[in-house]
Amino acid sequence: MDEVGELSDSIQSSFLRVLQEKTFRPVGSETEVYSDFRVICATHQNLDKMACENEFRTDLLYRLKTFVLKLPALKDREGDISLIAKHQVKKCCEAHRVPEKKISPDFLGVIEKYNWPGNVRELINTIEISVTAARFEDTLFAMHLPVEMRTLTTVAKIKNSSSKSQTATTQLSQLTNTESLTHKALMEKTEKEYLDALVLSTGGNVQQLIDMTGLSRTVLYRKLKKYEISL
């Protein structure tokens, strides 16, 4: 039973009786049926907290908590992300009757850094979208991922890069007792890191770079040339 924490009060009562007596009456029947069964339930809710707040029956909770497995969120199982993705790509390509697509390092880089609030379901859906977006191409690149995902990942990477840059600058200043970078140099360094991250996230798609930066095509090319960033 999936999402057992979503059961209504009336269903909780009926479910508890079935667990206790192992009998139930099928829809449309007038007689009770006995069944020897085991139940596996799943939920993303905190049932202990719900029971304390009278949102879930305590007696039902105790019945269900015979053996509990707590699964960490997908974001906490980074090593599983690529394995699930590769399996799902193969499965999806078979369903679409197309040759199995390869997965590029930049594609893996984005999905391994993403937070996955929707856990495995969201990952499976993302692979479906990416395979469809790639169409006749034989390799999945970051550019085939949903724009929102690439944007969130890029922003996180930029923040992380900025944090590391600030830490490094502070440490260098403390060692030399001088200002390590001028304002102009620091701004250029930050801008280069920003553009590097965006190019990686978009797979070098120029139109997406224009949309995300708000720069004109001419200015974008000028900056890419200035910082020697290749598409």
N, C-alpha and C positions, 0 to 999 in steps of 0.2 A: 504494500500500500504506500503510494507516494503522497507526500505532504499530509501526514496524519494530523499535524497540528492545525490544519484548516477545517477539521470536522466540526459540524455544528453540535450544540448541546444534545439535541435529540438523537443524532447519529452516534454520539459518544456513548450514550446510555445503551442503545441497541448493540453497539459494538462490544461493550463491556459484557453484556449478557451472553453474547455469542462466544466470547473468549472463555467465560466461566463455565458455561453449560455445553459447549461444543454442538449446540443445536440451533437451527434457524428454519424459517419458513420461506421457501422460494416465492418469488412474485407470482401471484395467480394460483398458488397452491393453498389447500386447507389443512395440510398436515405438516408436522415438524420433521426435519431431516437431521440425522446425526452425522457429523463429519469429524474425522481425526485429521487435524491439520496443524501446520505451523505458520506463523505470521512473521513476515519481515516488513518492517515499516521504515520509512525515511521521512525526514523533515529538516528544514533549515531553521526552524523556530527553536527557541530555548524553552522546552516544555516544562522544566523545573520552575522557571520564572513565571510562565503562564499559569502553572498550578498554584503558585503562591498568590497570584493576582486573580484567582478564581476564573480563569479563562480556559482552563483545561482540567478535567476531572482527575483528582489525585489518585483515586482507586484505579482508574484506567491507566494512568501513568505507571503505577507500580506493576500492573499486569504486563505492560509493554517492556519495562526495563529489566527483562531477564538477562539479556546479554547486549551490551551497548558497544558499538564501534563509532568512534568519533573521527570523521574524515576531515582533514584540513582542507581549506579552500584551495582552489587551483593555483592562485597566486603564491601560495606557500609550498607548492610542489613544482618548482620550476623545471626539474628534470623530467617531469611527466608531460609537459606541454608539447615538446617536439615529438615525443612518441605518439601521443594522441593525434597530433596534427598529421603526421605521416600516415598513420593508420586510416584516418578519416579521408585524406586525399585519395588514397588507393580505393577506398570504399566508394567515394563520390564519383571518381572517374569511371569505375565499373558500372555504377548506376546510370551515368550519362553515356556509356559506351564510347569512351574516348581513351586514348593511350594514357597511362599513368603519368602525371606531371611530376617533374622534379621540384624541389624546394630550394630556393636560393638562400644564402646566408643572411641577406638583408631582410628577407621575409621572416626567417626564424628570429632575427634580432628584434624585430618589432613585436612579434607575438610573445616572446619570452620576457619582454619588459612591460607589457600591458598588464593592467590590474585584474582583469577578468571578473567584474562584479557579477556576471551571469554564470560564472563557473564553466563546467564542461559543455552545457547546452549552448552557451554563447560561442565557445570555441568551435563546436561542430557547425553552428550556423555560419560563422565567419569563414570557415573552410569552404562551405557550400557557395557562399557569395564570391570568394576568391577564385574558385575553379570556374564558376560561371563568367566572371569578369575576364579571366585569362583566355577564354574561348579556345582558339586554335594554337595558342602558344604552348610550348612544351615545358615551360618553367614558370613557377609562381614567384613573382617579385613583390616587394613591398607596395609598389604602385597598384597591385591588384586588391589590396586590403581596403576596407571602408575608410573614407577620408577622416571620419571622427576618430578612429583608432590611431591612425598615423599622427594626427594632430596632437592628441593627448600624450602619446609616447614621446613626440618631439619636444613638447613643452616640458615634460618631466626630465628629459635628457638635458635640455638647455638649463633648467634650474640646477640640476646636478653639476653641470659643467661650470655654471656661474659660482656655485658654492665652492667647488674645488679651486677655481681661479682665485676667489677671495681668500681662501685659506692659504694658498701658495703665496699670494701677494703679501699677506700679513707676515708669514714666516720669513720671506725674503727681506722685508723691510726691517724686521727685528734683527736679522743677521747683519745687515749692512748699515742699519740705522739711517737709511736714506729712502726716498720714495722710489720704488722699483720701476714703476711705469708712469709715463705722463698720461694725462687725461685722454689725449688723442690716441696714444698707443693702446690704452686699455679699451677704449671704445672700438677701435679697429679689431682688437683681439676678440672681443665679445661678438662683434658683427660676423667675423669669420667663423666662429664656433656656431653661431646661429644659422648661417647659411650652410655650413657643413652638415649640420643635423637635419636641416630641411631637405637638402639634396638626397641624403641617405634615406629619409622617411618617404619621399615621393618617388624614389627610384630615378631621379633626374627628369621627371616630367615637368617641362617648362611651364605649361599652362597652370598646373597646380601650384608651382612655385610663385607664379604671378598672383594667383588668387590668394595664397596664404600670406605673402609678404606685402601685397598692395603696391608693389613696384611696377613700373612700366617695363616692357620687354627690353628696351634699350638700356635702362638703368640697371636692370638685373644682370644683363650680359656684361656690363661694364664692371660691376662689383665682382662677379664670378671670375673675370679676367684679372682683376686687381689682386684677388686673394688666391689666384691659381687653383681654383676649384673646378674640377672636371665633371661634366655631366655623364 
